[in-house]
């Protein structure tokens, strides 16, 4: 793949590992700052809202700027935001509102970083290796963000809130250092100058005109609303001696890791299932599996059965 790819791969993996730690750490910290289910759920909304608001602008931005520079800036912003949050925790002035503010910053920066990480790939590897490189990058991101990061985040929160946030800040800082090793300019030449607003509007029009893409976008959006609504308050249901599941922070992280395990297995067998069932039926099967993730906690309070449903 070449040195440049592995530098990108390493930096992106470290960044996604930090994302995975924060993903679990934030709701675990939120329940220590407030007893309000609505405010706890708001933390999850604050983390995911930037993807809804900035996904298209981030794509247009990636076509206008040096993508390496954008990724570096995003990680510097994320590390700096967590350093500020660690300082408030150590000074005893942490609040749910500070958590909201940092969650919004992290979500916006993650949107820019991950969009540019995918966009920069054709500039790093030859076209004939692009599919393999994309698969390796996606697998590493999934493993770090969903499989390793969540249980690690739970363990770190058990050690201390400051330890969890400081660890993520350190991971982003190291990711910046690795990305600095990647040499070159990664800005795509543009033949015609258009405004960011015009590019976003063009993207929306293109999406709306494509029946298949429009259908998939609506389906994915509804699925994300359902899962995000569930997991926004799941920490209240799962963590603590008085909760339904009675899990520790580490157990909560491990439970989330089962989703990633199922995703990895699904990715490995998806092609064979599609060949046997067809694309439409395979997609429908995936939707049913997603529904099981949402409904499993409502059907049982046995952590192992819920983990099986998540898988």
VOTI-174237 format. One record per residue (C-alpha): residue number from 1; z, y, x negated; residue in one letter. Coordinates in nm, 4 decimals. Each point is the difference from the previous one (the first is absolute). Example, Ala and Ser with C-alpha at 12.3 -4.5 7.8 and 13.67 -1.06 7.14 Angstrom:
2
site resi 1, c3 0.7800, c2 -0.4500, c1 -1.2300, resn a
site resi 2, c3 -0.0660, c2 0.3440, c1 -0.1370, resn s
% end
This chain:
311
site resi 1, c3 0.0000, c2 0.0000, c1 0.0000, resn x
site resi 2, c3 0.0576, c2 0.2333, c1 -0.2915, resn x
site resi 3, c3 0.2882, c2 0.2124, c1 -0.1214, resn x
site resi 4, c3 -0.0627, c2 0.2808, c1 0.2491, resn x
site resi 5, c3 0.0361, c2 -0.2342, c1 0.2979, resn x
site resi 6, c3 0.3259, c2 -0.1466, c1 -0.1238, resn x
site resi 7, c3 0.1401, c2 0.3469, c1 -0.0607, resn x
site resi 8, c3 -0.0874, c2 0.0919, c1 0.3581, resn x
site resi 9, c3 0.1332, c2 -0.3346, c1 0.1242, resn x
site resi 10, c3 0.3315, c2 0.0416, c1 -0.1860, resn x
site resi 11, c3 0.0552, c2 0.3560, c1 0.1182, resn x
site resi 12, c3 -0.0864, c2 -0.0862, c1 0.3602, resn x
site resi 13, c3 0.2230, c2 -0.3089, c1 -0.0030, resn x
site resi 14, c3 0.2975, c2 0.1989, c1 -0.1300, resn x
site resi 15, c3 -0.0602, c2 0.2676, c1 0.2628, resn x
site resi 16, c3 -0.0134, c2 -0.2556, c1 0.2798, resn x
site resi 17, c3 0.3134, c2 -0.1723, c1 -0.1279, resn x
site resi 18, c3 0.1789, c2 0.3332, c1 0.0332, resn x
site resi 19, c3 -0.1463, c2 0.0356, c1 0.3512, resn x
site resi 20, c3 0.1397, c2 -0.3411, c1 0.0923, resn x
site resi 21, c3 0.3477, c2 0.0882, c1 -0.1256, resn x
site resi 22, c3 0.0005, c2 0.3276, c1 0.1935, resn x
site resi 23, c3 -0.1360, c2 -0.1669, c1 0.3149, resn x
site resi 24, c3 0.3191, c2 -0.2023, c1 0.0372, resn x
site resi 25, c3 0.2409, c2 0.2432, c1 -0.1647, resn x
site resi 26, c3 -0.0699, c2 0.2884, c1 0.2380, resn x
site resi 27, c3 0.1026, c2 -0.1705, c1 0.3283, resn x
site resi 28, c3 0.2984, c2 -0.1636, c1 -0.1715, resn x
site resi 29, c3 0.1163, c2 0.3415, c1 -0.1180, resn x
site resi 30, c3 -0.0775, c2 0.1598, c1 0.3375, resn x
site resi 31, c3 0.2502, c2 -0.2222, c1 0.1833, resn x
site resi 32, c3 0.2727, c2 0.1228, c1 -0.2361, resn x
site resi 33, c3 -0.0801, c2 0.3636, c1 0.0810, resn x
site resi 34, c3 -0.0245, c2 -0.0125, c1 0.3803, resn x
site resi 35, c3 0.0945, c2 -0.2185, c1 0.2965, resn x
site resi 36, c3 -0.2944, c2 0.1220, c1 0.2072, resn x
site resi 37, c3 -0.2728, c2 -0.2625, c1 0.0530, resn x
site resi 38, c3 -0.2486, c2 0.2814, c1 0.0643, resn x
site resi 39, c3 0.0743, c2 0.1670, c1 -0.3333, resn x
site resi 40, c3 -0.0187, c2 -0.3319, c1 -0.1851, resn x
site resi 41, c3 -0.3350, c2 -0.0724, c1 0.1640, resn x
site resi 42, c3 -0.1156, c2 0.3463, c1 -0.1018, resn x
site resi 43, c3 0.0188, c2 -0.0988, c1 -0.3669, resn x
site resi 44, c3 -0.2623, c2 -0.2675, c1 0.0557, resn x
site resi 45, c3 -0.2145, c2 0.2505, c1 0.1875, resn x
site resi 46, c3 0.0332, c2 0.2509, c1 -0.2846, resn x
site resi 47, c3 -0.1212, c2 -0.2588, c1 -0.2524, resn x
site resi 48, c3 -0.3028, c2 -0.1135, c1 0.2024, resn x
site resi 49, c3 -0.1002, c2 0.3259, c1 0.1717, resn x
site resi 50, c3 -0.1849, c2 0.1363, c1 -0.3071, resn x
site resi 51, c3 -0.2383, c2 -0.2987, c1 0.0112, resn x
site resi 52, c3 -0.0980, c2 0.1012, c1 0.3533, resn x
site resi 53, c3 -0.0327, c2 0.3686, c1 -0.0834, resn x
site resi 54, c3 -0.1419, c2 -0.0098, c1 -0.3518, resn x
site resi 55, c3 -0.2029, c2 -0.3213, c1 -0.0341, resn x
site resi 56, c3 -0.3347, c2 0.1660, c1 0.0747, resn x
site resi 57, c3 0.0786, c2 0.3217, c1 -0.1933, resn x
site resi 58, c3 0.1156, c2 -0.2143, c1 -0.2932, resn x
site resi 59, c3 -0.3337, c2 -0.1818, c1 0.0009, resn x
site resi 60, c3 -0.1875, c2 0.3299, c1 0.0006, resn x
site resi 61, c3 0.2281, c2 0.1304, c1 -0.2751, resn x
site resi 62, c3 -0.0717, c2 -0.3073, c1 -0.2134, resn x
site resi 63, c3 -0.3692, c2 0.0947, c1 0.0069, resn x
site resi 64, c3 0.0761, c2 0.3517, c1 -0.1239, resn x
site resi 65, c3 0.2530, c2 -0.0317, c1 -0.2804, resn x
site resi 66, c3 0.0566, c2 -0.2044, c1 -0.3125, resn x
site resi 67, c3 0.1485, c2 -0.3161, c1 0.1497, resn x
site resi 68, c3 0.2076, c2 -0.0797, c1 -0.3066, resn x
site resi 69, c3 0.1518, c2 0.3481, c1 0.0112, resn x
site resi 70, c3 0.0740, c2 -0.0391, c1 0.3717, resn x
site resi 71, c3 0.1780, c2 -0.3318, c1 -0.0603, resn x
site resi 72, c3 0.2028, c2 0.1515, c1 -0.2834, resn x
site resi 73, c3 0.0985, c2 0.2967, c1 0.2153, resn x
site resi 74, c3 0.1005, c2 -0.2243, c1 0.2899, resn x
site resi 75, c3 0.2297, c2 -0.2079, c1 -0.2201, resn x
site resi 76, c3 0.1541, c2 0.3069, c1 -0.1632, resn x
site resi 77, c3 0.0710, c2 0.1408, c1 0.3473, resn x
site resi 78, c3 0.1575, c2 -0.3278, c1 0.1131, resn x
site resi 79, c3 0.2161, c2 -0.0391, c1 -0.3093, resn x
site resi 80, c3 0.1137, c2 0.3630, c1 0.0205, resn x
site resi 81, c3 0.0856, c2 -0.0272, c1 0.3699, resn x
site resi 82, c3 0.2175, c2 -0.3043, c1 -0.0644, resn x
site resi 83, c3 0.1723, c2 0.1671, c1 -0.2954, resn x
site resi 84, c3 0.0991, c2 0.2821, c1 0.2365, resn x
site resi 85, c3 0.1204, c2 -0.2550, c1 0.2563, resn x
site resi 86, c3 0.2042, c2 -0.1844, c1 -0.2646, resn x
site resi 87, c3 0.1607, c2 0.3300, c1 -0.0967, resn x
site resi 88, c3 0.1007, c2 0.0702, c1 0.3614, resn x
site resi 89, c3 0.1476, c2 -0.3500, c1 0.0300, resn x
site resi 90, c3 0.2003, c2 0.0326, c1 -0.3221, resn x
site resi 91, c3 0.1251, c2 0.3435, c1 0.1065, resn x
site resi 92, c3 0.1072, c2 -0.1390, c1 0.3359, resn x
site resi 93, c3 -0.2307, c2 0.2285, c1 0.1975, resn x
site resi 94, c3 -0.2500, c2 -0.2598, c1 0.1207, resn x
site resi 95, c3 -0.1020, c2 0.0208, c1 0.3662, resn x
site resi 96, c3 -0.2420, c2 -0.1623, c1 0.2401, resn x
site resi 97, c3 -0.2073, c2 0.3201, c1 -0.0045, resn x
site resi 98, c3 -0.0386, c2 -0.0165, c1 -0.3775, resn x
site resi 99, c3 -0.1132, c2 -0.3604, c1 0.0454, resn x
site resi 100, c3 -0.2585, c2 0.1163, c1 0.2555, resn x
site resi 101, c3 -0.1364, c2 0.2686, c1 -0.2312, resn x
site resi 102, c3 -0.0334, c2 -0.2356, c1 -0.2958, resn x
site resi 103, c3 -0.1528, c2 -0.2724, c1 0.2197, resn x
site resi 104, c3 -0.2736, c2 0.2409, c1 0.1113, resn x
site resi 105, c3 -0.0724, c2 0.1010, c1 -0.3600, resn x
site resi 106, c3 -0.0141, c2 -0.3634, c1 -0.1107, resn x
site resi 107, c3 -0.2235, c2 -0.1013, c1 0.2891, resn x
site resi 108, c3 -0.2478, c2 0.2801, c1 -0.0656, resn x
site resi 109, c3 -0.0088, c2 -0.0724, c1 -0.3734, resn x
site resi 110, c3 -0.0423, c2 -0.3739, c1 0.0635, resn x
site resi 111, c3 -0.2970, c2 0.0708, c1 0.2268, resn x
site resi 112, c3 -0.1729, c2 0.1999, c1 -0.2726, resn x
site resi 113, c3 0.0895, c2 -0.2455, c1 -0.2785, resn x
site resi 114, c3 -0.1104, c2 -0.3183, c1 0.1751, resn x
site resi 115, c3 -0.3213, c2 0.1575, c1 0.1308, resn x
site resi 116, c3 -0.0946, c2 0.1156, c1 -0.3495, resn x
site resi 117, c3 0.0989, c2 -0.3368, c1 -0.1509, resn x
site resi 118, c3 -0.2640, c2 -0.1713, c1 0.2133, resn x
site resi 119, c3 -0.2564, c2 0.2777, c1 -0.0456, resn x
site resi 120, c3 0.0263, c2 0.0070, c1 -0.3796, resn x
site resi 121, c3 -0.0681, c2 -0.3720, c1 -0.0390, resn x
site resi 122, c3 -0.3843, c2 0.0221, c1 -0.0075, resn x
site resi 123, c3 0.0346, c2 0.2460, c1 -0.2892, resn x
site resi 124, c3 0.2203, c2 -0.2392, c1 -0.1980, resn x
site resi 125, c3 -0.1755, c2 -0.3376, c1 0.0295, resn x
site resi 126, c3 -0.3687, c2 -0.1027, c1 0.0071, resn x
site resi 127, c3 -0.1556, c2 -0.0462, c1 0.3432, resn x
site resi 128, c3 -0.0391, c2 -0.3775, c1 -0.0451, resn x
site resi 129, c3 0.3771, c2 -0.0333, c1 -0.0524, resn x
site resi 130, c3 0.1020, c2 0.2406, c1 0.2731, resn x
site resi 131, c3 0.0810, c2 -0.2647, c1 0.2614, resn x
site resi 132, c3 0.2215, c2 -0.1986, c1 -0.2372, resn x
site resi 133, c3 0.1698, c2 0.3146, c1 -0.1287, resn x
site resi 134, c3 0.0666, c2 0.1214, c1 0.3537, resn x
site resi 135, c3 0.1526, c2 -0.3365, c1 0.0907, resn x
site resi 136, c3 0.2289, c2 0.0021, c1 -0.3017, resn x
site resi 137, c3 0.1083, c2 0.3576, c1 0.0623, resn x
site resi 138, c3 0.0680, c2 -0.0669, c1 0.3686, resn x
site resi 139, c3 0.1915, c2 -0.3216, c1 -0.0757, resn x
site resi 140, c3 0.2185, c2 0.1783, c1 -0.2550, resn x
site resi 141, c3 0.0681, c2 0.2868, c1 0.2408, resn x
site resi 142, c3 0.0927, c2 -0.2399, c1 0.2801, resn x
site resi 143, c3 0.2246, c2 -0.2099, c1 -0.2228, resn x
site resi 144, c3 0.1818, c2 0.3000, c1 -0.1472, resn x
site resi 145, c3 0.0264, c2 0.2046, c1 0.3194, resn x
site resi 146, c3 0.0796, c2 -0.2760, c1 0.2484, resn x
site resi 147, c3 0.1247, c2 -0.3048, c1 -0.1902, resn x
site resi 148, c3 0.2006, c2 0.1191, c1 -0.3027, resn x
site resi 149, c3 0.0931, c2 0.3563, c1 0.0927, resn x
site resi 150, c3 0.1913, c2 -0.0566, c1 0.3281, resn x
site resi 151, c3 0.2543, c2 -0.2583, c1 -0.1252, resn x
site resi 152, c3 0.0401, c2 0.1999, c1 -0.3208, resn x
site resi 153, c3 0.0656, c2 0.3097, c1 0.2097, resn x
site resi 154, c3 0.2665, c2 -0.1816, c1 0.2001, resn x
site resi 155, c3 0.1725, c2 -0.1185, c1 -0.3175, resn x
site resi 156, c3 -0.0097, c2 0.3474, c1 -0.1546, resn x
site resi 157, c3 0.1470, c2 0.1630, c1 0.3112, resn x
site resi 158, c3 0.2839, c2 -0.2534, c1 -0.0222, resn x
site resi 159, c3 0.0624, c2 0.1272, c1 -0.3541, resn x
site resi 160, c3 -0.0190, c2 0.3621, c1 0.1108, resn x
site resi 161, c3 -0.2254, c2 0.2419, c1 0.1840, resn x
site resi 162, c3 -0.0566, c2 0.2052, c1 -0.3128, resn x
site resi 163, c3 -0.0995, c2 -0.3150, c1 -0.1913, resn x
site resi 164, c3 -0.2682, c2 -0.0878, c1 0.2560, resn x
site resi 165, c3 -0.1551, c2 0.3462, c1 0.0028, resn x
site resi 166, c3 0.0301, c2 0.0507, c1 -0.3757, resn x
site resi 167, c3 -0.1730, c2 -0.3342, c1 -0.0605, resn x
site resi 168, c3 -0.2960, c2 0.1015, c1 0.2159, resn x
site resi 169, c3 -0.0209, c2 0.3372, c1 -0.1743, resn x
site resi 170, c3 -0.0011, c2 -0.1795, c1 -0.3361, resn x
site resi 171, c3 -0.2764, c2 -0.2372, c1 0.1147, resn x
site resi 172, c3 -0.2168, c2 0.2941, c1 0.1050, resn x
site resi 173, c3 0.0697, c2 0.1733, c1 -0.3304, resn x
site resi 174, c3 -0.1108, c2 -0.3096, c1 -0.1941, resn x
site resi 175, c3 -0.3086, c2 -0.0222, c1 0.2238, resn x
site resi 176, c3 -0.0842, c2 0.3567, c1 -0.1020, resn x
site resi 177, c3 0.0324, c2 -0.0960, c1 -0.3660, resn x
site resi 178, c3 -0.2315, c2 -0.2987, c1 0.0414, resn x
site resi 179, c3 -0.2542, c2 0.2056, c1 0.1939, resn x
site resi 180, c3 -0.0085, c2 0.2579, c1 -0.2780, resn x
site resi 181, c3 -0.1423, c2 -0.2742, c1 -0.2231, resn x
site resi 182, c3 -0.3076, c2 -0.0217, c1 0.2217, resn x
site resi 183, c3 -0.2586, c2 0.2188, c1 -0.1684, resn x
site resi 184, c3 -0.2892, c2 0.1822, c1 0.1608, resn x
site resi 185, c3 -0.0868, c2 0.2268, c1 0.2900, resn x
site resi 186, c3 -0.0088, c2 -0.1535, c1 0.3456, resn x
site resi 187, c3 -0.1445, c2 0.2699, c1 0.2192, resn x
site resi 188, c3 -0.3077, c2 -0.0938, c1 0.2020, resn x
site resi 189, c3 -0.2914, c2 0.2473, c1 -0.0270, resn x
site resi 190, c3 -0.0835, c2 0.1632, c1 0.3347, resn x
site resi 191, c3 -0.3536, c2 0.1069, c1 0.0835, resn x
site resi 192, c3 0.0985, c2 0.2164, c1 0.2954, resn x
site resi 193, c3 0.3121, c2 0.2121, c1 0.0326, resn x
site resi 194, c3 0.1735, c2 -0.0442, c1 0.3338, resn x
site resi 195, c3 0.3444, c2 0.0904, c1 0.1247, resn x
site resi 196, c3 0.2819, c2 -0.2529, c1 0.0226, resn x
site resi 197, c3 0.0113, c2 0.0578, c1 0.3739, resn x
site resi 198, c3 -0.3714, c2 -0.0768, c1 0.0328, resn x
site resi 199, c3 0.0367, c2 -0.3228, c1 -0.1984, resn x
site resi 200, c3 0.2889, c2 -0.1162, c1 0.2192, resn x
site resi 201, c3 -0.1990, c2 0.0846, c1 0.3134, resn x
site resi 202, c3 -0.2992, c2 -0.1958, c1 -0.1322, resn x
site resi 203, c3 0.2251, c2 -0.2979, c1 -0.0643, resn x
site resi 204, c3 0.1388, c2 0.0111, c1 0.3537, resn x
site resi 205, c3 -0.3485, c2 0.0285, c1 0.1513, resn x
site resi 206, c3 -0.1228, c2 -0.2942, c1 -0.2061, resn x
site resi 207, c3 0.2988, c2 -0.2089, c1 0.1086, resn x
site resi 208, c3 -0.0515, c2 0.0856, c1 0.3656, resn x
site resi 209, c3 -0.3711, c2 -0.0859, c1 -0.0044, resn x
site resi 210, c3 0.0592, c2 -0.3460, c1 -0.1476, resn x
site resi 211, c3 0.1119, c2 -0.2251, c1 0.2852, resn x
site resi 212, c3 0.1433, c2 -0.2706, c1 -0.2265, resn x
site resi 213, c3 0.1879, c2 0.2426, c1 -0.2238, resn x
site resi 214, c3 0.1290, c2 0.1930, c1 0.3012, resn x
site resi 215, c3 0.1273, c2 -0.3174, c1 0.1635, resn x
site resi 216, c3 0.1672, c2 -0.1186, c1 -0.3196, resn x
site resi 217, c3 0.1592, c2 0.3423, c1 -0.0526, resn x
site resi 218, c3 0.1473, c2 0.0032, c1 0.3517, resn x
site resi 219, c3 0.1200, c2 -0.3586, c1 -0.0345, resn x
site resi 220, c3 0.1583, c2 0.0664, c1 -0.3389, resn x
site resi 221, c3 0.1595, c2 0.3193, c1 0.1284, resn x
site resi 222, c3 0.1605, c2 -0.1752, c1 0.2969, resn x
site resi 223, c3 0.1203, c2 -0.2820, c1 -0.2236, resn x
site resi 224, c3 0.1551, c2 0.2480, c1 -0.2430, resn x
site resi 225, c3 0.1717, c2 0.1890, c1 0.2819, resn x
site resi 226, c3 0.1584, c2 -0.3238, c1 0.1232, resn x
site resi 227, c3 0.1128, c2 -0.1211, c1 -0.3424, resn x
site resi 228, c3 0.1227, c2 0.3393, c1 -0.1177, resn x
site resi 229, c3 0.1956, c2 0.0515, c1 0.3220, resn x
site resi 230, c3 0.1658, c2 -0.3378, c1 -0.0509, resn x
site resi 231, c3 0.0835, c2 0.0400, c1 -0.3661, resn x
site resi 232, c3 0.1155, c2 0.3600, c1 0.0411, resn x
site resi 233, c3 0.3196, c2 -0.1264, c1 0.1663, resn x
site resi 234, c3 0.0040, c2 -0.3563, c1 -0.1337, resn x
site resi 235, c3 0.2552, c2 0.0937, c1 -0.2668, resn x
site resi 236, c3 0.2544, c2 0.0703, c1 0.2762, resn x
site resi 237, c3 -0.0656, c2 -0.3431, c1 0.1491, resn x
site resi 238, c3 0.0093, c2 -0.1873, c1 -0.3289, resn x
site resi 239, c3 0.2425, c2 0.1569, c1 -0.2484, resn x
site resi 240, c3 0.3786, c2 0.0121, c1 0.0045, resn x
site resi 241, c3 0.2868, c2 -0.2178, c1 0.1218, resn x
site resi 242, c3 -0.0279, c2 0.1353, c1 0.3553, resn x
site resi 243, c3 -0.3776, c2 -0.0394, c1 0.0265, resn x
site resi 244, c3 -0.1798, c2 -0.2808, c1 0.1817, resn x
site resi 245, c3 -0.1140, c2 -0.1674, c1 -0.3228, resn x
site resi 246, c3 0.2885, c2 0.0995, c1 -0.2275, resn x
site resi 247, c3 -0.2180, c2 0.0288, c1 -0.3113, resn x
site resi 248, c3 0.0823, c2 0.1752, c1 -0.3243, resn x
site resi 249, c3 -0.2357, c2 0.2548, c1 -0.1517, resn x
site resi 250, c3 -0.1408, c2 -0.2649, c1 -0.2324, resn x
site resi 251, c3 -0.0504, c2 -0.2415, c1 0.2904, resn x
site resi 252, c3 -0.1803, c2 0.2727, c1 0.1918, resn x
site resi 253, c3 -0.2377, c2 0.0478, c1 -0.2911, resn x
site resi 254, c3 -0.0615, c2 -0.3738, c1 -0.0318, resn x
site resi 255, c3 -0.0797, c2 -0.0203, c1 0.3704, resn x
site resi 256, c3 -0.2684, c2 0.2638, c1 -0.0460, resn x
site resi 257, c3 -0.1386, c2 -0.1903, c1 -0.2973, resn x
site resi 258, c3 -0.0901, c2 -0.2915, c1 0.2295, resn x
site resi 259, c3 -0.2615, c2 0.2239, c1 0.1645, resn x
site resi 260, c3 -0.1635, c2 0.0508, c1 -0.3381, resn x
site resi 261, c3 0.0139, c2 -0.3728, c1 -0.0667, resn x
site resi 262, c3 -0.1837, c2 -0.0653, c1 0.3238, resn x
site resi 263, c3 -0.2532, c2 0.2704, c1 -0.0844, resn x
site resi 264, c3 -0.0756, c2 -0.1616, c1 -0.3345, resn x
site resi 265, c3 -0.0460, c2 -0.3434, c1 0.1582, resn x
site resi 266, c3 -0.2168, c2 0.1539, c1 0.2710, resn x
site resi 267, c3 -0.2188, c2 0.1689, c1 -0.2581, resn x
site resi 268, c3 -0.0502, c2 -0.3324, c1 -0.1779, resn x
site resi 269, c3 -0.1011, c2 -0.1942, c1 0.3110, resn x
site resi 270, c3 -0.1751, c2 0.2782, c1 0.1956, resn x
site resi 271, c3 -0.3494, c2 -0.0923, c1 -0.1159, resn x
site resi 272, c3 0.0401, c2 -0.3673, c1 0.0949, resn x
site resi 273, c3 0.1497, c2 0.0876, c1 0.3386, resn x
site resi 274, c3 -0.2842, c2 0.2431, c1 0.0679, resn x
site resi 275, c3 -0.2597, c2 -0.2636, c1 -0.0868, resn x
site resi 276, c3 0.1574, c2 -0.2414, c1 0.2462, resn x
site resi 277, c3 0.0961, c2 0.2314, c1 0.2870, resn x
site resi 278, c3 -0.2356, c2 0.2936, c1 -0.0404, resn x
site resi 279, c3 0.0831, c2 0.3615, c1 -0.0781, resn x
site resi 280, c3 0.1015, c2 0.1093, c1 0.3508, resn x
site resi 281, c3 0.2349, c2 -0.2946, c1 0.0593, resn x
site resi 282, c3 0.1512, c2 0.0399, c1 -0.3454, resn x
site resi 283, c3 0.0695, c2 0.3651, c1 0.0752, resn x
site resi 284, c3 0.1568, c2 -0.0935, c1 0.3329, resn x
site resi 285, c3 0.2169, c2 -0.2576, c1 -0.1769, resn x
site resi 286, c3 0.1159, c2 0.2693, c1 -0.2399, resn x
site resi 287, c3 0.0950, c2 0.2258, c1 0.2907, resn x
site resi 288, c3 0.2039, c2 -0.2802, c1 0.1572, resn x
site resi 289, c3 0.1748, c2 -0.0504, c1 -0.3326, resn x
site resi 290, c3 0.0790, c2 0.3695, c1 -0.0109, resn x
site resi 291, c3 0.1436, c2 -0.0197, c1 0.3507, resn x
site resi 292, c3 0.2298, c2 -0.2793, c1 -0.1166, resn x
site resi 293, c3 0.1354, c2 0.2265, c1 -0.2744, resn x
site resi 294, c3 0.0958, c2 0.2582, c1 0.2614, resn x
site resi 295, c3 0.1451, c2 -0.2439, c1 0.2551, resn x
site resi 296, c3 0.1840, c2 -0.2417, c1 -0.2318, resn x
site resi 297, c3 0.3180, c2 0.2141, c1 -0.0261, resn x
site resi 298, c3 0.0127, c2 0.0242, c1 0.3808, resn x
site resi 299, c3 -0.0167, c2 -0.3786, c1 0.0423, resn x
site resi 300, c3 0.2692, c2 -0.1061, c1 -0.2468, resn x
site resi 301, c3 0.2790, c2 0.1313, c1 -0.2209, resn x
site resi 302, c3 -0.0394, c2 -0.2801, c1 -0.2538, resn x
site resi 303, c3 -0.1225, c2 0.1612, c1 -0.3247, resn x
site resi 304, c3 -0.1884, c2 -0.3106, c1 -0.1132, resn x
site resi 305, c3 -0.1965, c2 -0.0202, c1 0.3252, resn x
site resi 306, c3 -0.0782, c2 0.3714, c1 -0.0178, resn x
site resi 307, c3 -0.1148, c2 -0.0465, c1 -0.3591, resn x
site resi 308, c3 -0.2281, c2 -0.2806, c1 0.1189, resn x
site resi 309, c3 -0.1415, c2 0.2296, c1 0.2684, resn x
site resi 310, c3 -0.0530, c2 0.2760, c1 -0.2554, resn x
site resi 311, c3 -0.1808, c2 -0.2423, c1 -0.2308, resn x
% end
